Amino acid sequence: MHFMPEDEGYEERLWPDGYKAVIKNQLREVIASELCSEDTLQNVYEQYAGQFPDLDRFMERITEMLVVGAEKGGDEAFDDIINAFLYEDPLPEPRVYARYLLLPKLPEAVSRQLMQQVINEYRQDEVFIHAFKVGYWNLYENFDQFLNESARLVALGVVNGIDDMITAIYRAFTTGGPLPPARRNPKRVKNWFMPKGSKKRDAPLSRRVKKKRLMEDANAENSGLR
C-alpha cells in the first residue's frame, strides 16, 4: 500500500512546475544582485577570460548556472515529497545546511510568491489530494496546511540547490578547473509504477538518493582497488 492513486502512474503526464517562472525571473534578479557584491568572481574572471569576452558575460553565465541549480533543488525537494507518498512516510524533515555561501534563505517577497505558486498549482492535483486523504489527514489540520508545508520544503530545496551549485563553482575556482556542468532536468513525469505486492525498496529513488548510491558504489569499487 502507498499514498498514491493506484492508476495515476500509468499515464505520461507532467507534474506542474509553473513555480519555476518565479525562479527564472524574480529569483534570477536577486541572484544577479548578490553576485555583484562577490569580489571572488571578479578576482577569478581572468582564469576564464578565454571563454568569456568580458566580466559581464562571465557573471551572466554564473547567474544562469545558479538559476539552474535552484530549479534542480526544487526538483529534488519534489522527488523527496513523492517518495514520502510512496514509502507511506511523513513529509521530509527540512534539510537546512549549516552554512550557506550566497543565500541563507529566499527574500520574503520571492519566497511568498514561489510558495503561493506551488500551492495554487497543487491545490487541484489529484495525487496530492489523494495522499492527504489517505495518509496525512491526521497529521495536518487541513489540506491547505499540508500544501503549505510541501511548498515550504520546495522553497528550501531551491535555496539548497543554489548552494550546491555555487559550492561546485567555487571548487572549480580553487582547482583552476572548468566550470561544472549546469543542465536542467527533464520535465518531471507523473510515473511511479509500483507492481502489486511490491516492497518499499521497489519504489523509485530520488535523484539525491541515486547520487548517494552511485557515490557509495564508486567508493566501494575504489577501495577494492587499493
Secondary structure as UniProt FT lines:
FT   TURN            6..7
FT   HELIX           8..10
FT   STRAND          13..14
FT   TURN            18..19
FT   HELIX           20..22
FT   HELIX           23..27
FT   HELIX           28..36
FT   HELIX           39..44
FT   HELIX           45..48
FT   TURN            49..51
FT   HELIX           55..87
FT   HELIX           108..122
FT   TURN            123..124
FT   HELIX           126..131
FT   HELIX           132..136
FT   TURN            137..139
FT   HELIX           143..175
FT   STRAND          189..190
FT   TURN            196..197
FT   HELIX           200..202
FT   HELIX           207..225
//
